[in-house]
């Protein structure tokens, strides 16, 4: 009888473990349009340097004459704005290429949102936007979608960043807990 109970516990723990692992997988958010974006909130206090690397998709037009702007920031209201990153004379944002920009702005903590703004007739499809900052871990935002015209388009992970981290910690804690329970049973 004892072996059957242990086997039943093992079976239940195995499926609970699989469920927790499946739930712990990261969710890849999709970019979205920003309803409103107030550029007057951009701060001019402090001066930090950021490296931004934007990779253009191989399914983007060969080149674009569109005007491309960028805004990013942290959960504390520190916003960095870079108008007109485009420069057709230097072949910026050509298909299958990466462009690097040094951008100065207010000092921010962990970067958790980024928005791109495109205006013009050609269209443009970024693949990724990578941001490196002094007070921030490097962060990559996966676009791989054509940016709509005349609207801020991107990601805001500021609210979900802390809850996603807590979910991962709880998931791993549960895995360790289940492993300890199995070890105690056997």
Buried (B, 14 or more C-beta within 10 A) or exposed (E): EEEEEEEEBBEEBEEBBEEBEEEBEEEEEEBEEBEEBEEEEBBEEEEBEBEBBBBBBEEBBEBBEBBBBBBBBBBEEBBBBBEEBBEBEEEBBBBEBEBEBEBEBBBBBBBBBBBBBBEBEBBBBBBBBBBBBEEBEEBEBBBEEBBBBEBBBBBBBBEBBEEBEEBBEEBEEBBEEBEEBBEEEE
